[in-house]
Amino acid sequence: MDTFLSVKPHRVNNIQLFSGLEDCQWVEVDGLVRSAVADGHNVRLMLQTETGIIRVVMVEEAGVSYSSLVDAKVRLRATAAPC
């Protein structure tokens, strides 16, 4: 089993993310997708959480319709990074 996949992310909110203490940490956030825009090889999401908006950048996967995510409730697991 891949060691990385066995590590469980910890749940965070916007306040924790914006503090910088979670930078480079494996985190989990729930929210509602407000927008999804392809930008080169990336996709930019605006995620509405209980405590505010999070901007998400992820690598675009070929053949995926990201616009269908708008208004979808999602759980995001990712490495937190400063903007």
Buried (B, 14 or more C-beta within 10 A) or exposed (E): EEEEEEEEBEEBBBEBBBEEEBEEBBBEBEBBBEBBEEEEEEBBBBBBBEBEEBEBEEEBEEEEEBEEBEEEEEEBEBEBEEE
